[in-house]
Amino acid sequence: VEIDATQLAVDILVDLLFVSDIVVIFFTAYFDEREALITDRWMIARKYLLGFFFVDVISVFPGELLVSLIEPELASQARVVKLLRLVRLGRLFKLKRLLLLIEEKLHITLQM
């Protein structure tokens, strides 16, 4: 499976956006179960590290690139590439979580 330059550029751009999102989350306050606004950076980091941090990191990890560098013949097999892309499904969980939060806070229903 060959990737053209445009597809690679888009893939890198999306990965960079998700990496920047990971960084921003470490600085984003949240409401706890008592609806108190938590702004303490250590508490924010702890919550994220114990929550979706690993899903987010795995979803942006360049598995296909790593395999192609280690074993180029293996990376050319479509099955391996597709299995590595499954990891990126973690992004969908994050998107769903975000949509639910928006619906809850704004009291609206978003169709997806």
PABADREN-602432 format. One line per 3 residues: number of its first residue (from 1); their letters; for each residue z, y, x of N, C-alpha, C, O, CB. Coordinates in Angstrom, 2 decimals, always signed. Each point is the difference from the previous one (the first is absolute). Glycine has a CB too. Layout:
! PABADREN-602432
NUM) A) Z Y X Z Y X Z Y X Z Y X Z Y X ~ ...
! end
This chain:
! PABADREN-602432
1) VEI) +0.00 -1.17 +0.86 +0.00 +1.17 -0.86 +0.00 +1.22 +0.90 +0.95 +0.23 +0.74 +0.27 -1.45 -2.61 ~ -2.27 +2.01 +1.80 -0.10 +1.19 +0.82 +0.38 +1.23 -0.82 -0.26 +0.08 -1.20 -1.54 -1.15 +2.58 ~ +2.42 +2.01 -0.70 +0.44 +1.23 -0.65 -0.81 +1.14 +0.58 -0.05 +0.16 +1.22 +2.40 -1.06 -1.61
4) DAT) -2.99 +1.70 -0.46 -0.77 +1.12 +0.51 +0.92 +1.17 +0.32 +1.18 -0.01 -0.34 -3.19 -0.73 -0.99 ~ +1.46 +1.75 +1.99 +0.80 +1.14 +0.47 +0.65 +0.77 -1.14 +1.14 +0.45 +0.12 -2.66 -0.28 +1.84 ~ +0.81 -0.01 -3.07 +0.55 +0.74 -1.14 +1.18 -0.74 -0.60 +1.03 +0.61 -0.31 -3.30 +0.34 -0.16
7) QLA) +2.13 -2.24 +0.30 +1.09 -0.79 -0.56 +1.21 +0.03 +0.93 +1.13 +0.09 -0.47 -2.80 -1.56 -0.71 ~ +1.44 +1.39 +2.46 +1.09 +0.06 +0.97 +0.69 +1.35 -0.05 +1.23 +0.07 +0.04 -2.44 -1.70 +1.43 ~ +0.45 +2.71 -1.56 +0.57 +1.34 -0.06 +0.85 +0.18 -1.25 +1.10 +0.57 +0.06 -3.06 +0.31 +1.23
10) VDI) +1.47 -1.35 -2.42 +0.76 +0.10 -1.25 +1.27 -0.83 +0.10 +1.07 +0.44 -0.43 -3.19 -0.08 -0.88 ~ +2.02 -1.54 +1.87 +1.16 -0.87 +0.16 +1.06 +0.66 +0.89 +1.19 -0.05 -0.32 -2.67 -1.96 +0.03 ~ +1.05 +2.62 +1.37 +0.94 +0.68 +0.90 +0.63 +1.20 -0.69 +1.20 +0.23 +0.14 -2.55 -0.98 +1.85
13) LVD) +0.55 +1.51 -2.75 +0.53 +1.15 -0.72 +1.07 -0.42 -1.01 +1.05 +0.62 -0.10 -3.25 +0.54 +0.41 ~ +1.92 -2.21 -1.06 +0.97 -0.49 -0.98 +1.27 -0.47 +0.70 +1.11 +0.29 -0.46 -2.98 -0.98 -1.08 ~ +1.71 -0.02 +2.64 +1.18 -0.45 +0.76 +0.82 +1.19 +0.49 +1.23 -0.03 -0.06 -2.48 -2.03 +0.76
16) LLF) +0.59 +3.10 -0.22 +0.71 +1.19 +0.47 +0.75 +0.69 -1.13 +1.11 +0.49 +0.19 -2.84 -0.19 +1.59 ~ +1.13 -0.28 -2.97 +0.69 +0.58 -1.15 +1.25 -0.80 -0.35 +1.04 +0.57 -0.31 -3.23 +0.29 -0.56 ~ +2.08 -2.18 +0.92 +1.16 -0.82 -0.30 +1.07 +0.10 +1.08 +1.19 -0.04 -0.31 -2.68 -1.51 -0.95
19) VSD) +1.09 +1.68 +2.51 +0.98 +0.18 +1.08 +0.72 +1.34 -0.18 +1.21 +0.08 +0.18 -2.62 -1.48 +1.40 ~ +0.66 +2.43 -1.93 +0.65 +1.30 -0.24 +0.94 -0.08 -1.19 +1.05 +0.65 -0.01 -3.05 +0.53 +0.97 ~ +1.65 -1.97 -1.96 +0.89 -0.21 -1.15 +1.30 -0.66 +0.43 +1.07 +0.36 -0.48 -3.07 -0.55 -1.02
22) IVV) +1.91 -0.76 +2.40 +1.20 -0.67 +0.52 +0.92 +1.02 +0.64 +1.21 -0.01 -0.23 -2.51 -2.12 +0.61 ~ +0.74 +3.02 +0.42 +0.80 +1.03 +0.66 +0.62 +0.94 -1.03 +1.19 +0.33 +0.10 -2.67 -0.47 +1.93 ~ +0.71 +0.58 -3.01 +0.49 +0.94 -1.01 +1.16 -0.61 -0.80 +0.94 +0.71 -0.34 -3.24 +0.31 +0.19
25) IFF) +2.22 -2.30 -0.13 +1.05 -0.63 -0.79 +1.36 +0.10 +0.68 +1.03 +0.10 -0.67 -2.73 -1.66 -0.27 ~ +1.71 +1.53 +2.27 +1.28 +0.14 +0.73 +0.62 +1.38 -0.18 +1.18 +0.18 +0.32 -2.02 -1.83 +1.34 ~ +0.09 +2.61 -2.16 +0.50 +1.36 -0.20 +0.03 +0.40 -1.47 +0.17 +1.17 -0.32 -1.05 -0.59 +2.56
28) TAY) +0.71 -1.54 -3.15 -0.07 +0.29 -1.42 +1.29 -0.41 -0.70 +0.40 -1.16 +0.02 -2.89 +0.85 +0.04 ~ +3.14 +1.29 -0.68 +1.23 -0.27 -0.74 -0.30 -0.88 -1.21 -1.15 -0.09 -0.45 +2.12 +2.29 +1.21 ~ +0.06 -2.84 -1.28 -0.16 -0.85 -1.17 +1.25 +0.11 -0.88 +1.05 +0.47 +0.44 -2.56 -2.06 +0.85
31) FDE) +1.37 +1.14 -2.52 +1.13 -0.03 -0.92 +0.59 -1.41 +0.01 -0.72 -0.99 -0.10 -0.30 +2.82 -1.35 ~ +2.35 -1.89 +1.57 +0.65 -1.31 -0.04 +0.23 -0.44 -1.44 -0.45 +0.66 -0.94 +1.55 -0.19 +3.15 ~ -0.40 -1.58 -2.37 +0.21 -0.54 -1.35 +0.84 +0.90 -0.90 -0.04 -0.14 -1.22 -0.14 -2.12 +2.22
34) REA) +0.94 +3.20 -0.41 +0.78 +0.96 -0.78 -0.75 +1.30 -0.23 +0.57 +0.97 -0.51 +1.50 -1.98 +1.43 ~ -3.38 +1.04 -0.54 -0.85 +1.18 -0.11 +0.44 +1.13 +0.93 -0.30 +1.17 -0.25 -0.15 -1.81 -2.10 ~ +1.18 +0.27 +3.43 +0.37 +0.98 +1.02 -1.13 +0.06 +1.03 -0.55 -1.03 +0.40 +3.05 +0.61 -0.74
37) LIT) -2.85 +1.63 +0.75 -1.07 +0.18 +0.98 +0.54 -0.33 +1.39 +0.96 +0.61 +0.46 -2.06 +1.17 -1.89 ~ +0.48 -2.74 +2.08 +0.40 -0.43 +1.34 -0.92 +0.68 +1.00 -1.21 -0.22 +0.00 +2.07 -2.03 -0.85 ~ -0.28 +3.09 +1.72 -0.77 +0.72 +1.00 +0.39 -0.40 +1.42 -0.65 +0.43 +0.96 +0.44 +1.46 -2.56
40) DRW) +1.24 -2.69 +1.75 +0.44 -0.44 +1.33 -1.08 -0.88 +0.63 -0.39 -1.03 -0.56 +2.83 +1.12 -0.16 ~ -2.94 +0.31 +1.89 -1.11 -0.71 +0.65 +0.33 -1.46 +0.30 -0.88 -0.86 -0.11 +0.17 +3.01 +1.10 ~ +1.94 -2.43 -0.60 +0.38 -1.39 +0.30 -0.02 -0.87 -1.24 -0.42 -1.15 +0.04 +1.82 +1.97 +1.85
43) MIA) -0.94 -0.25 -3.01 -0.01 -0.77 -1.25 -1.44 -0.21 -0.48 -0.33 -1.07 -0.51 +2.59 +2.01 -0.10 ~ -3.11 +0.08 +0.77 -1.40 -0.12 -0.39 -0.67 -1.09 +0.84 -0.69 -0.87 -0.52 +0.62 +3.32 -0.14 ~ +0.29 -2.38 +1.98 -0.60 -0.99 +0.90 +0.51 -1.41 -0.32 -0.79 -0.95 -0.02 +0.59 +2.71 +1.81
46) RKY) +1.47 -1.90 -2.03 +0.58 -1.32 -0.30 -0.62 -0.59 -1.27 -0.37 -1.17 -0.04 +2.52 +1.87 +1.14 ~ -2.25 +0.14 -2.13 -0.57 -0.48 -1.26 -1.45 -0.46 +0.20 -0.40 -1.04 -0.50 +1.91 +2.60 -0.78 ~ -2.28 -0.77 +2.02 -1.41 -0.35 +0.22 -0.13 -1.23 +0.88 -0.82 -0.88 -0.28 +0.21 +3.29 +0.05
49) LLG) +1.41 -2.48 +1.30 -0.07 -1.17 +0.88 +0.38 -1.28 -0.72 -0.54 -1.07 +0.30 +1.07 +2.56 +1.62 ~ +0.39 -1.40 -2.86 +0.41 -1.18 -0.76 -0.89 -0.26 -1.21 +0.14 -1.01 -0.69 +2.19 +1.42 +1.44 ~ -3.25 +0.50 -1.01 -0.89 -0.11 -1.15 -1.42 -0.35 +0.38 -0.29 -1.12 +0.42 +1.72 +2.76 -1.58
52) FFF) -2.32 -0.67 +1.00 -1.43 -0.23 +0.16 -0.54 +0.26 +1.40 -1.21 -0.08 +0.21 +1.01 +0.67 -2.57 ~ +1.06 -0.28 +3.32 -0.48 +0.33 +1.34 -0.86 -1.11 +0.60 -1.10 +0.28 +0.49 +3.15 +1.11 -0.18 ~ -1.59 -2.61 -0.34 -0.75 -1.09 +0.63 -1.31 -0.29 -0.74 -1.01 -0.33 +0.63 +3.18 -0.65 +0.18
55) VDV) -2.16 +1.11 -2.11 -1.24 -0.17 -0.77 -0.99 +1.08 +0.41 -1.19 -0.28 +0.19 +2.46 -0.73 -2.13 ~ -0.79 +2.24 +2.08 -0.87 +1.11 +0.39 -0.56 -0.19 +1.40 -1.19 +0.22 +0.24 +2.51 +1.29 -1.73 ~ -0.47 -1.91 +2.43 -0.45 -0.20 +1.38 -1.01 -1.13 +0.08 -1.03 +0.12 +0.67 +3.24 +0.73 +0.17
58) ISV) -1.94 -1.95 -1.50 -0.92 -1.14 +0.03 -1.33 +0.38 -0.63 -1.05 -0.46 +0.44 +2.98 -1.14 -0.53 ~ -1.89 +2.43 -0.94 -1.26 +0.36 -0.68 -0.90 +0.88 +0.85 -1.21 +0.03 -0.23 +2.42 -0.20 -1.93 ~ -0.66 +0.88 +3.14 -0.84 +0.81 +0.88 -0.22 -0.64 +1.36 -0.73 +0.55 +0.83 +1.56 +1.46 -2.01
61) FPG) -0.22 -3.15 +1.42 -0.17 -0.67 +1.29 -1.45 -0.46 +0.14 -0.53 -0.67 -0.89 +2.96 -0.08 +0.88 ~ -3.08 +1.10 +1.11 -1.42 -0.34 +0.16 -0.20 -1.46 +0.42 -0.42 -0.28 +1.12 -0.03 +2.65 -0.50 ~ +0.73 -3.28 -1.51 -0.10 -1.43 +0.30 -1.38 -0.44 +0.40 -0.16 -0.81 +0.91 +1.99 +0.46 -2.49
64) ELL) -2.84 +0.87 +0.90 -1.38 -0.38 +0.31 -0.37 +0.42 +1.41 -0.64 -0.75 +0.73 +0.03 +0.94 -3.15 ~ +1.02 +1.01 +2.81 -0.29 +0.49 +1.34 +0.71 -0.84 +1.04 -0.58 -0.33 +1.04 +0.27 +2.64 -1.95 ~ +1.57 -2.64 +0.64 +0.77 -0.81 +0.94 -0.65 -1.37 +0.21 -0.13 -0.46 +1.13 +2.22 +1.66 -1.83
67) VSL) -2.49 -1.83 -0.38 -0.65 -1.31 +0.11 -1.31 +0.13 +0.76 -0.32 -0.87 +0.82 +1.39 +0.13 -2.97 ~ -1.84 +1.78 +1.89 -1.29 +0.15 +0.68 +0.18 +0.26 +1.49 -0.85 -0.38 +0.80 -0.14 +1.26 -2.91 ~ +2.08 -0.25 +2.50 +0.27 +0.22 +1.43 +0.46 -1.28 +0.69 -0.36 -0.27 +1.14 +0.95 +2.65 -1.66
70) IEP) +0.22 -3.16 -0.19 +0.54 -1.23 +0.59 -1.03 -1.12 -0.01 -0.21 -0.67 +1.01 +2.50 +1.35 -1.74 ~ -2.92 -0.88 -0.41 -0.95 -1.11 -0.16 -1.20 +0.46 -0.82 -0.02 -0.19 -1.21 +1.91 -1.49 +1.34 ~ -2.89 +2.28 +0.52 -1.14 +0.55 -0.73 -0.72 -1.01 -0.89 -0.47 +0.35 -1.08 +0.20 +1.24 +2.94
73) ELA) +0.18 -2.84 -1.42 -0.69 -1.00 -0.80 +0.76 -0.28 -1.29 -0.61 -0.22 -1.05 -0.32 -0.79 +3.13 ~ +2.23 +1.01 -2.00 +0.83 -0.25 -1.19 -0.14 +1.15 -1.00 -0.05 -0.23 -1.21 +1.67 -1.11 +2.62 ~ -1.68 +2.57 -0.91 -0.08 +1.17 -0.89 -1.31 +0.04 -0.77 -0.08 +0.62 -1.05 +1.54 +0.62 +2.63
76) SQA) -2.49 -1.90 -1.06 -1.28 +0.03 -0.69 -0.02 -0.91 -1.23 -0.92 +0.07 -0.81 -0.16 +0.44 +2.99 ~ +2.05 -1.35 -2.31 +0.04 -0.89 -1.15 +0.55 +0.77 -1.21 +1.12 +0.53 +0.04 -0.80 -2.55 +1.46 ~ -1.09 +2.07 -2.53 +0.35 +0.79 -1.19 +1.35 -0.41 -0.59 +0.73 +0.85 -0.51 -3.16 -0.59 +0.05
79) RVV) +2.75 -1.52 +0.51 +1.26 -0.48 -0.59 +1.21 +0.64 +0.67 +0.93 +0.42 -0.68 -2.05 -2.58 +0.11 ~ +1.11 +2.23 +1.88 +1.11 +0.59 +0.73 +0.12 +1.48 -0.34 +1.10 +0.50 -0.24 -1.39 -2.17 +2.10 ~ -0.82 +2.36 -1.88 +0.01 +1.43 -0.32 +0.55 +0.22 -1.41 +0.79 +0.92 -0.22 -2.75 -0.54 +1.76
82) KLL) +1.55 -1.20 -2.48 +0.48 +0.15 -1.38 +1.50 -0.27 -0.09 +0.71 +0.69 -0.74 -2.96 -1.38 -0.10 ~ +2.75 -0.29 +1.58 +1.44 -0.27 -0.01 +0.78 +1.19 +0.57 +1.06 +0.36 -0.53 -1.53 -2.81 +0.77 ~ -0.05 +3.04 +0.82 +0.68 +1.16 +0.57 -0.03 +1.19 -0.96 +0.95 +0.79 -0.03 -1.55 -1.59 +2.32
85) RLV) -0.44 +0.93 -3.04 -0.09 +1.11 -0.97 +0.97 -0.18 -1.16 +0.36 +0.98 -0.65 -2.76 -0.69 +1.26 ~ +2.83 -1.51 -0.87 +0.98 -0.22 -1.07 +1.29 +0.76 +0.27 +0.69 +0.43 -0.92 -1.69 -2.68 +0.50 ~ +1.32 +2.39 +1.69 +1.22 +0.72 +0.36 -0.03 +1.42 -0.55 +1.04 +0.56 -0.33 -0.83 -1.96 +2.39
88) RLG) -1.39 +1.96 -2.14 -0.11 +1.38 -0.48 +0.30 +0.13 -1.49 +0.06 +1.12 -0.51 -1.75 -0.74 +2.27 ~ +1.88 -1.47 -2.44 +0.39 +0.09 -1.41 +1.35 +0.68 -0.16 +0.35 +0.47 -1.08 -1.66 -2.54 +0.61 ~ +2.06 +2.13 +1.55 +1.27 +0.71 -0.04 -0.16 +1.43 -0.46 +0.91 +0.57 -0.60 -0.10 -2.03 +2.40
91) RLF) -1.96 +2.04 -1.53 -0.26 +1.37 -0.44 +0.00 +0.10 -1.52 +0.42 +1.01 -0.56 -1.76 -0.62 +2.63 ~ +0.87 -1.42 -2.72 -0.03 +0.03 -1.47 +1.41 +0.03 -0.58 +0.24 +0.67 -1.00 -2.41 -1.91 +1.03 ~ +3.09 +0.52 +0.61 +1.39 +0.03 -0.47 +0.56 +1.41 +0.11 +0.72 +0.46 -0.88 -0.42 -2.87 +1.57
94) KLK) -0.63 +3.08 +0.39 +0.49 +1.35 +0.21 -0.60 +0.96 -1.03 +0.70 +0.84 -0.55 -0.42 -1.32 +3.00 ~ -1.57 +0.35 -2.71 -0.65 +0.85 -0.99 +0.61 -0.21 -1.38 +0.24 +0.96 -0.72 -2.35 -1.04 +2.06 ~ +2.35 -1.15 -1.70 +0.60 -0.31 -1.30 +1.39 +0.62 -0.10 +0.36 +0.55 -1.04 -1.68 -2.70 +0.93
97) RLL) +2.09 +2.05 +1.19 +1.34 +0.58 +0.01 -0.07 +1.51 -0.19 +0.80 +0.57 -0.73 +0.00 -2.42 +2.23 ~ -1.75 +2.49 -0.84 -0.17 +1.44 -0.11 -0.38 +0.40 -1.42 +0.54 +0.97 -0.54 -1.21 -0.88 +2.94 ~ -0.25 -0.82 -3.00 -0.41 +0.31 -1.37 +1.16 -0.16 -0.98 +0.16 +0.81 -0.91 -2.48 -1.56 +1.47
100) LLI) +3.13 -0.29 -0.37 +1.16 -0.18 -0.88 +1.00 +1.14 +0.16 +0.58 +0.46 -0.99 -0.89 -2.94 +1.13 ~ +0.50 +2.94 +1.08 +0.91 +1.12 +0.24 -0.52 +1.27 -0.66 +0.77 +0.75 -0.60 -0.06 -1.79 +2.76 ~ -2.00 +1.29 -2.04 -0.60 +1.20 -0.63 +0.15 -0.08 -1.51 +0.36 +0.99 -0.65 -2.00 -0.78 +2.55
103) EEK) +1.34 -1.38 -2.47 +0.14 -0.15 -1.45 +1.43 +0.25 -0.45 +0.24 +0.66 -1.00 -2.11 -2.32 +1.02 ~ +2.82 +1.13 +0.74 +1.41 +0.13 -0.37 +0.47 +1.46 +0.09 +0.66 +0.49 -0.91 -0.27 -2.83 +1.72 ~ -0.73 +3.01 +0.28 +0.50 +1.36 +0.21 -0.70 +1.03 -0.88 +0.61 +0.98 -0.42 -0.07 -1.62 +2.76
106) LHI) -1.82 +0.44 -2.62 -0.75 +0.95 -0.80 -0.10 -0.40 -1.47 -0.57 +0.73 -0.82 -0.71 -0.17 +2.85 ~ +1.84 -1.71 -2.36 -0.03 -0.52 -1.37 -1.42 -0.07 -0.55 -0.28 +0.45 -1.11 +2.56 +0.48 +0.76 ~ -3.18 -1.50 +1.16 -1.37 -0.18 -0.41 -0.41 -1.46 +0.27 +0.71 -0.73 +0.69 -1.24 +3.18 -0.22
109) TLQ) -0.59 -2.84 -1.01 -0.53 -1.33 +0.25 -1.34 +0.14 +0.71 -0.92 +0.65 -0.50 +2.11 -1.59 -1.52 ~ -1.30 +0.32 +3.18 -1.24 +0.03 +0.76 -0.69 -1.35 -0.17 +0.62 -1.05 +0.13 +0.32 +2.71 +1.54 ~ -2.21 -1.61 -1.97 -0.77 -1.23 -0.14 -0.67 -0.31 +1.33 -0.55 +0.90 +0.65 +0.16 -0.47 -3.11
112) M) +0.44 -1.69 +2.87 -0.64 -0.39 +1.25 -0.75 -1.28 -0.18 -0.61 -0.50 +0.94 +2.37 +1.65 +0.35
! end
